Amino acid sequence: MRFDVETSPFVFDGPAPPDDVVGRDIEIAALTDRAMHGRFVLLYAPRRYGKTSLIHRIRRDAHDSNDLAVVLVDFLGVQTIDDLSHRIGQALQSVPTGPFASSVRRLAGRIPEVSAQLGYGPASIQLKRGEQDAPHLLEELLRLPHQVAEDLDCRALVVMDEFQAVANVSNAEAIIRSTIQHQRDRLSYLFAGSEQSILNTIFADRAAPLYGQAEQFRLGRLPDIALAEFIEDKFAATDRNVGEALPHLLAASRGHPQRAAFLAHQVWQATGPGGTATVETWQTAYSEVIARSHHEFVAVESGLETGQRKTARLLAWNEPPYGAAARRLGLPKGTASKALVALERRSLAWRPYGEDLELVDPLLASWIRDRDPRP
């Protein structure tokens, strides 16, 4: 792999910078409006679909306007009540310097256990806590943003990202519900996650503590017009022209934010300073992207059962899972039905706008089509 002196303007290996969040004006306006009116919202998007980037954009805009304080909690991988408390503590410590951060420190000092959790007090306090104290500490930390907002006479948004992980922690949903349900006068909550089946269990199961507690939003594909303008501008700003590659890039990425950035990055690298991308440039870039993704896709496929692999192949080719193509693959209807549920549960397939099920990753679909003929 060659080394490029100039850095690509397309960020594909992590959350996009706030200024690179395009085609989401309606979503940003809707979520910000809910935050200003004390609403609880659930935001779902598959992994690498721009959810975290969107959240960072909302936080940046809120900070710039001084209309809203934002506390961003990441629950990815939590296993215990103590883990939840630790993540909330980290989020409160990470609030940008200013009145909200100062008030957090001052009010936390009134509760030794909370002060210690935030690193403001002696660590020995934490060591003396027993397991029975863990729920109490979580409750106190959940109350703290509300107390701060009251103290400052302001409104705040608490974002709980990767919220599906809470389902693995016994009694966590009940503690969260009982603590935050009366905080709407000062706080809004944005629960965000990437595993829709688990989120549905948390918010749509009548037996669950958080049943019906959040208005649901789902990120869809990025519009081609917004993507095209963004890509053209980035190329132009770095003395390049995306040229004939653009329609192929848009067709291949199908509005997937990370995949569009990945493909644009590779086309940009293949074009070179002062150049204009051609169809041949696109073919070179596309081949490189598929080659770089090969091991990832092999790992994904190796985790699937035979019926799931056959169903994924049908989805890649836009073939119905119960038709003639399925019969040619020797895929029984019952197996196909179970496979569809499994693929959706694993966030490998989804219905973007209530449509038929399709693979989330357009490059995975391309990789399958490049290897396996239409059944």
C-alpha positions, 0 to 999 in steps of 0.5 A: 500500500502506497503512502499519500503525502496529502490527507484525504478530506473524507473521514471514514474510519470513525465518527465524521466531524460535525461539519461533515454531517450532511443531509440530516437537517430535518433530523437535527431540527427535529431532535433539537426541538424535542430536546428543547421541549423535555421529550424523551426520544429513541434514535435508531441507526445501524452501526456506521450509519452516522448516529454518533456523528449526528449526536456530536453535531447536535452537541456542537450546535447546542454548545455554540448557541448556548441554548442547551447543555449536553451530557453524552454517555456511552454505554457500549459494553456495560455489564453491571450497575457500577459500569453504568455509574462509571460511564455517567461519571465519565460523561459528567467529567467530560462536559465542556468547561463552563457553568454546567461543569462548575455546577456539577463539581460543586453539587457533586461535592455534597455527596461523598460517593458521587464526588469520589465517582467523579474523581473529586473525592478520596478513592477510599470512599468508592472502595468502601461501597458494598454491592447494595450501594450500587443502585443508590449511586446510580440514582444519585448520578442520574439525579445530578444533571437535573440538579445542575439544570435547576441550579443554573435555571437551564435545560439540558439534554442527556444522551445515552448512546448504545443504550441497547447494552443496558438490557444486559444489566439486571434492574438497570431499566427500572432504576433509570425509569424511576429516576428520570421520569419526573425530570422533564421540566429540566432534562430531555433524554435521547436514547440511541442505539444500533440493535433494533431488536433489543431496543424494541424489547426495551421500549416496545415490550409492555412488561418493560419499565421503559415501555412507551417512554420515548418517541422513536426516530430512525435514520434512513439513507442519506439523499443522493443530492446532499451526498453529491454536493458534499463529495464534489465540494471536498474534491474541489477544495483539494484541487480534484474533480470527482467527474465520471466516478460520482454516479457510480459512487452514489449507486454503490453506496446507496446513501450509507454514510460510512460507505460513501465516505470510504468510496469517496476517499478511495476515489480521491486517492486514485485521482491525484492532485489536479486530476479528474476521476474517470470510469477507470478511476472509479473501477480502480477505487472500487476494487481497492475498497472491496479488497480492503473489506474482504476479511471483514466480510469473510468474518461476517459470513463465517458467523452465519448459518447456511440458511442465513448465508443463502438468505443474505445472497438472495437479499444481495440480489434483490430476490424474494426469500420465498420465490423461485430463486430460493427454491433453486438454492434449496432454501425452505420457507421456514428456514428463510423466515428464521434467517430473516429474523436472525439477519435483522436481529444482528443488524445485517438487514433492515427495512429502511423505510418500511420496505422489503428487507435488504442488507444494511451494508451495500458493499457487503451486498456488492461483495456477495454479487461479485462472488456468487451469481444470481440464484 
